[in-house]
Amino acid sequence: MSRPPATRTMPSLSAIVPCYNEESVLNELRNRLITACQEAVGNDYELVLIDDGSSDRTREILRQFQTEDPRITVVLLSRNHGHQLALSAGLSVARGERLFVLDADLQDPPELLTEMMARMDEGYDVVYGTRRSRTGESAFKIRTAHLFYRLLNRMVDIEIPSDTGDFRLMSRRVADVLLAMPERYRFVRGMVSWAGFPQTPFFYDRDARFAGETKYPFRRMVLFAVDAVTSFSILPLRLATALGFFSAAFGFLFSFWVLGAWLLGATIAGWTSIALLMLLLGGTQLIVMGILGEYVGRTYIEAKRRPLFVVEQVLRTETPADD
């Protein structure tokens, strides 16, 4: 009689960390993260470290980590895909029943894991970090982030928690919902909110970056905000429609003024007024076309159905099958 296939023992916890040019912080990250995981679940964990096409020694260091510790899984992406896709790649590889997500810069302390696990034990599927304070960040960045989340929540039909990042602990069923979403322009924290299930905030004080430089300069922050808005709201399209109606109404009323002035024999203003009107209407049209183009372009990219990311190699020490 044939023996049924043996099952593999999967860890109760997977810690997922996207890494891009983080050579200066990786040793500290590994040591603190391993200590936090052991305090939370003993040895029943895995670390999933994703190299997002780094140009420094990050990939080399991660390879060395994996050879030294069988609980470390390394995902090597073929190129730089961006933080959100790298995180999605890590989720696709992780095997744990609970998934702990944090950034490599150690601004979000891994030592909070035990407390977050305790909150999840109360019956929640997502425990998301909410920042009480943010050390080492400019006032401009703090204020713009504060404003962004509040504007975003006015534009979308779901509630996306303010002052949060991707620092969170989530259950396997939430991760499976995320992996089932095929969109390329991913705003993971918004996707987690959209998935539903019981969720609760975990308030903490965010530390300064341990070492290195931020991977989110102003330009990338703006692009990330555009991704968030266009992924969860069509309000910009409605605003474009409203702007078009407003321009048309303005032009219609202005035509009455011109006609009345002509009938009364008044002198019609010359090229200055005409130039201003042309600039106003032309600018309005370009704005509307730009908003439409943003959505059409994203629809075009999504319609290609290319893979979200390309994994060059997964380095993992397989655990022996149970007898």
LUMPA-820698 format. One record per residue (C-alpha): residue in three letters; x, z, y. Coordinates in Angstrom, 3 decimals, decimal comma. Layout:
<sites>
ALA; X; Z; Y
...
</sites>
This chain:
<sites>
MET; 0,000; 0,000; 0,000
SER; 1,461; -0,987; 3,367
ARG; 2,243; 1,709; 5,872
PRO; 0,501; 1,485; 9,280
PRO; 2,757; 0,733; 12,218
ALA; 4,458; 3,785; 13,643
THR; 3,605; 4,781; 17,177
ARG; 6,104; 5,663; 19,816
THR; 5,981; 8,929; 21,650
MET; 5,457; 8,176; 25,314
PRO; 6,559; 10,581; 28,027
SER; 4,027; 12,678; 29,873
LEU; 5,646; 11,785; 33,203
SER; 7,268; 8,707; 34,720
ALA; 9,096; 8,993; 38,046
ILE; 9,204; 5,587; 39,756
VAL; 11,701; 4,840; 42,528
PRO; 12,265; 1,395; 44,132
CYS; 15,866; 1,033; 45,337
TYR; 17,287; -1,469; 47,798
ASN; 20,876; -1,041; 49,024
GLU; 20,824; 2,699; 48,354
GLU; 24,303; 3,235; 46,908
SER; 25,000; 6,182; 49,218
VAL; 22,031; 8,216; 48,021
LEU; 21,682; 7,390; 44,328
ASN; 23,743; 10,260; 42,867
GLU; 21,862; 12,847; 44,902
LEU; 18,564; 11,164; 44,029
ARG; 19,280; 11,260; 40,297
ASN; 20,385; 14,896; 40,294
ARG; 17,467; 16,208; 42,330
LEU; 14,896; 14,074; 40,557
ILE; 16,066; 15,110; 37,085
THR; 15,982; 18,762; 38,099
ALA; 12,453; 18,376; 39,503
CYS; 11,184; 16,592; 36,389
GLN; 12,703; 19,177; 34,055
GLU; 11,106; 22,001; 36,011
ALA; 7,733; 20,241; 35,810
VAL; 7,610; 18,927; 32,213
GLY; 10,838; 19,917; 30,474
ASN; 12,443; 16,888; 28,860
ASP; 9,184; 14,963; 28,461
TYR; 9,830; 12,462; 31,245
GLU; 11,453; 9,163; 32,152
LEU; 12,968; 7,879; 35,365
VAL; 12,145; 4,282; 36,247
LEU; 14,618; 3,027; 38,852
ILE; 14,056; -0,471; 40,228
ASP; 16,811; -2,514; 41,839
ASP; 15,097; -4,798; 44,331
GLY; 17,855; -7,397; 44,619
SER; 20,396; -5,113; 46,299
SER; 23,555; -6,578; 47,834
ASP; 25,647; -3,395; 47,600
ARG; 26,665; -1,394; 44,497
THR; 23,143; -0,165; 43,764
ARG; 22,736; -2,334; 40,673
GLU; 26,114; -1,319; 39,258
ILE; 25,370; 2,376; 39,775
LEU; 21,946; 2,110; 38,173
ARG; 23,454; 0,413; 35,130
GLN; 25,885; 3,291; 34,807
PHE; 23,060; 5,825; 35,094
GLN; 21,222; 4,168; 32,234
THR; 24,223; 4,243; 29,911
GLU; 24,688; 7,950; 30,623
ASP; 21,070; 9,088; 30,252
PRO; 18,570; 7,626; 27,757
ARG; 15,672; 8,952; 29,819
ILE; 16,510; 6,518; 32,613
THR; 14,973; 3,055; 32,584
VAL; 16,414; 0,498; 34,993
VAL; 14,454; -2,553; 36,128
LEU; 16,557; -5,321; 37,646
LEU; 14,573; -7,802; 39,744
SER; 15,865; -11,350; 40,116
ARG; 15,955; -11,097; 43,937
ASN; 14,634; -8,998; 46,780
HIS; 10,844; -9,004; 46,464
GLY; 10,050; -6,197; 48,909
HIS; 9,195; -2,541; 48,446
GLN; 5,552; -2,940; 47,412
LEU; 6,266; -5,540; 44,732
ALA; 9,262; -3,562; 43,478
LEU; 6,991; -0,549; 43,155
SER; 4,478; -2,678; 41,253
ALA; 7,260; -3,810; 38,917
GLY; 8,104; -0,180; 38,230
LEU; 4,470; 0,652; 37,504
SER; 4,295; -2,228; 35,019
VAL; 7,249; -0,815; 33,064
ALA; 6,486; 2,913; 33,285
ARG; 4,976; 4,498; 30,167
GLY; 4,064; 8,002; 31,311
GLU; 0,599; 9,528; 31,391
ARG; 1,298; 10,618; 34,945
LEU; 3,283; 8,572; 37,453
PHE; 5,283; 10,124; 40,265
VAL; 6,138; 7,659; 43,043
LEU; 8,706; 8,296; 45,764
ASP; 11,292; 6,445; 47,836
ALA; 15,012; 6,573; 47,157
ASP; 15,943; 7,943; 50,592
LEU; 14,819; 11,499; 49,660
GLN; 12,689; 11,886; 52,764
ASP; 9,933; 12,891; 50,347
PRO; 11,353; 15,898; 48,445
PRO; 11,143; 15,469; 44,652
GLU; 11,125; 19,269; 44,363
LEU; 7,417; 19,191; 45,287
LEU; 6,574; 17,629; 41,931
THR; 5,706; 20,904; 40,174
GLU; 3,192; 21,844; 42,867
MET; 1,695; 18,351; 42,790
MET; 1,354; 18,562; 39,007
ALA; -0,514; 21,843; 39,411
ARG; -2,919; 20,194; 41,857
MET; -3,539; 17,349; 39,439
ASP; -4,314; 19,898; 36,713
GLU; -7,313; 20,921; 38,823
GLY; -8,980; 17,638; 37,880
TYR; -7,593; 15,057; 40,299
ASP; -6,373; 11,580; 39,437
VAL; -4,308; 11,158; 42,602
VAL; -2,360; 13,737; 44,582
TYR; -1,053; 11,959; 47,664
GLY; 1,497; 13,356; 50,090
THR; 0,272; 13,876; 53,650
ARG; 2,942; 14,505; 56,267
ARG; 2,632; 17,552; 58,478
SER; 5,873; 16,731; 60,259
ARG; 8,531; 14,001; 60,118
THR; 12,143; 14,990; 60,699
GLY; 14,702; 12,447; 61,860
GLU; 12,261; 9,764; 63,018
SER; 11,766; 8,502; 66,548
ALA; 8,764; 9,496; 68,609
PHE; 7,875; 5,800; 68,892
LYS; 7,710; 5,369; 65,119
ILE; 5,670; 8,541; 64,639
ARG; 3,170; 7,614; 67,331
THR; 2,764; 4,009; 66,233
ALA; 2,247; 5,085; 62,613
HIS; -0,329; 7,640; 63,752
LEU; -2,156; 4,992; 65,787
PHE; -1,944; 2,376; 63,016
TYR; -3,704; 4,487; 60,383
ARG; -6,492; 5,443; 62,738
LEU; -7,072; 1,849; 63,803
LEU; -6,906; 0,684; 60,195
ASN; -9,590; 3,142; 59,134
ARG; -11,879; 1,752; 61,827
MET; -11,398; -1,733; 60,417
VAL; -11,883; -1,195; 56,680
ASP; -14,798; -0,159; 54,503
ILE; -12,812; 2,430; 52,559
GLU; -11,068; 5,541; 53,811
ILE; -7,292; 5,252; 53,704
PRO; -5,737; 8,689; 54,303
SER; -3,793; 8,973; 57,542
ASP; -0,144; 10,028; 57,732
THR; 0,554; 9,086; 54,124
GLY; 3,036; 6,816; 52,405
ASP; 3,522; 5,878; 48,781
PHE; 4,679; 9,412; 47,885
ARG; 2,117; 10,475; 45,320
LEU; 1,331; 11,523; 41,770
MET; -1,278; 9,460; 39,960
SER; -2,857; 9,306; 36,534
ARG; -2,396; 6,500; 34,035
ARG; -5,910; 5,147; 34,565
VAL; -5,301; 4,743; 38,299
ALA; -2,024; 2,927; 37,589
ASP; -3,823; 0,609; 35,169
VAL; -6,346; -0,287; 37,882
LEU; -3,499; -1,107; 40,280
LEU; -1,802; -3,307; 37,703
ALA; -5,062; -5,197; 37,162
MET; -5,163; -6,227; 40,830
PRO; -3,542; -9,668; 41,145
GLU; -2,955; -9,933; 44,897
ARG; 0,534; -10,693; 46,149
TYR; 0,290; -9,085; 49,578
ARG; 0,083; -5,527; 48,346
PHE; -0,642; -2,399; 50,346
VAL; -0,363; 0,058; 47,482
ARG; -1,583; 3,168; 49,285
GLY; -4,708; 1,267; 50,304
MET; -5,165; -0,096; 46,777
VAL; -5,021; 3,449; 45,402
SER; -7,760; 4,499; 47,840
TRP; -9,851; 1,479; 46,847
ALA; -9,542; 2,371; 43,148
GLY; -11,475; 5,584; 43,705
PHE; -11,356; 8,488; 41,243
PRO; -10,877; 12,089; 42,435
GLN; -8,075; 12,231; 45,012
THR; -6,683; 15,072; 47,079
PRO; -4,047; 15,432; 49,815
PHE; -0,870; 17,444; 49,418
PHE; 0,515; 18,537; 52,777
TYR; 4,272; 18,695; 53,215
ASP; 7,047; 18,379; 55,778
ARG; 8,987; 15,146; 55,505
ASP; 12,763; 15,408; 55,614
ALA; 15,246; 13,185; 57,373
ARG; 16,825; 10,390; 55,389
PHE; 19,596; 11,787; 53,150
ALA; 21,994; 8,903; 53,829
GLY; 22,072; 5,239; 54,721
GLU; 19,781; 3,293; 57,048
THR; 16,060; 2,715; 57,061
LYS; 14,829; -0,379; 55,230
TYR; 11,822; -0,638; 57,549
PRO; 12,936; -1,764; 61,017
PHE; 10,290; -2,597; 63,607
ARG; 9,823; -6,196; 62,460
ARG; 9,136; -5,197; 58,855
MET; 6,797; -2,456; 60,007
VAL; 4,748; -5,043; 61,911
LEU; 4,609; -7,379; 58,901
PHE; 3,610; -4,464; 56,695
ALA; 0,789; -3,604; 59,109
VAL; -0,409; -7,238; 59,026
ASP; -0,432; -7,106; 55,213
ALA; -2,476; -3,917; 55,307
VAL; -5,072; -5,283; 57,730
THR; -5,507; -8,692; 56,098
SER; -5,646; -7,160; 52,599
PHE; -8,518; -4,828; 53,367
SER; -10,416; -6,178; 56,349
ILE; -11,991; -9,361; 57,704
LEU; -12,552; -7,734; 61,077
PRO; -9,869; -9,927; 62,720
LEU; -11,934; -12,972; 61,725
ARG; -15,023; -11,433; 63,283
LEU; -13,073; -10,606; 66,419
ALA; -11,886; -14,223; 66,544
THR; -15,511; -15,371; 66,337
ALA; -16,503; -12,955; 69,097
LEU; -13,620; -14,167; 71,238
GLY; -14,748; -17,749; 70,741
PHE; -18,308; -16,903; 71,801
PHE; -17,000; -15,018; 74,826
SER; -14,871; -17,977; 75,905
ALA; -17,767; -20,373; 75,415
ALA; -20,084; -18,137; 77,447
PHE; -17,507; -17,829; 80,199
GLY; -17,066; -21,604; 80,328
PHE; -20,838; -22,123; 80,371
LEU; -21,337; -19,716; 83,279
PHE; -18,378; -21,161; 85,141
SER; -19,896; -24,622; 84,859
PHE; -22,983; -23,350; 86,728
TRP; -20,763; -22,052; 89,518
VAL; -18,985; -25,403; 89,785
LEU; -22,273; -27,316; 89,795
GLY; -23,797; -25,012; 92,421
ALA; -20,751; -25,304; 94,641
TRP; -20,869; -29,093; 94,390
LEU; -24,567; -29,218; 95,285
LEU; -23,986; -26,997; 98,311
GLY; -21,157; -29,184; 99,471
ALA; -18,535; -26,483; 99,076
THR; -14,950; -27,383; 98,373
ILE; -14,087; -26,960; 94,699
ALA; -10,842; -25,110; 94,054
GLY; -8,058; -27,411; 93,031
TRP; -5,471; -27,510; 90,305
THR; -4,735; -23,752; 90,349
SER; -8,164; -22,762; 89,080
ILE; -8,185; -25,621; 86,593
ALA; -4,754; -24,655; 85,276
LEU; -5,811; -21,022; 84,891
LEU; -8,931; -22,039; 82,961
MET; -6,935; -24,333; 80,711
LEU; -4,435; -21,564; 79,978
LEU; -7,259; -19,104; 79,279
LEU; -9,153; -21,377; 76,945
GLY; -6,029; -22,798; 75,318
GLY; -4,637; -19,313; 74,690
THR; -7,945; -18,179; 73,229
GLN; -8,031; -21,165; 70,885
LEU; -4,466; -20,541; 69,725
ILE; -5,218; -16,885; 69,012
VAL; -8,288; -17,799; 66,993
MET; -6,392; -20,505; 65,116
GLY; -3,570; -18,074; 64,415
ILE; -5,929; -15,499; 62,907
LEU; -7,630; -18,168; 60,808
GLY; -4,253; -19,552; 59,776
GLU; -3,060; -16,125; 58,631
TYR; -5,977; -15,767; 56,248
VAL; -5,880; -19,400; 55,096
GLY; -2,140; -19,198; 54,474
ARG; -2,503; -16,067; 52,389
THR; -5,329; -17,670; 50,432
TYR; -3,074; -20,667; 49,770
ILE; -0,255; -18,442; 48,503
GLU; -2,612; -16,457; 46,283
ALA; -4,128; -19,660; 44,865
LYS; -0,739; -20,695; 43,448
ARG; -0,935; -17,769; 40,999
ARG; 2,817; -17,359; 40,824
PRO; 4,113; -14,147; 39,209
LEU; 4,174; -11,221; 41,625
PHE; 7,792; -10,518; 40,753
VAL; 10,491; -11,757; 38,400
VAL; 12,224; -9,179; 36,226
GLU; 15,735; -10,234; 35,353
GLN; 16,331; -7,409; 32,887
VAL; 14,943; -4,060; 31,782
LEU; 17,577; -1,576; 30,640
ARG; 16,008; 1,027; 28,392
THR; 17,047; 3,160; 25,432
GLU; 14,179; 2,871; 22,986
THR; 13,068; 6,099; 21,364
PRO; 12,891; 6,016; 17,574
ALA; 9,464; 5,520; 16,049
ASP; 7,752; 8,570; 14,637
ASP; 7,536; 8,870; 10,857
</sites>
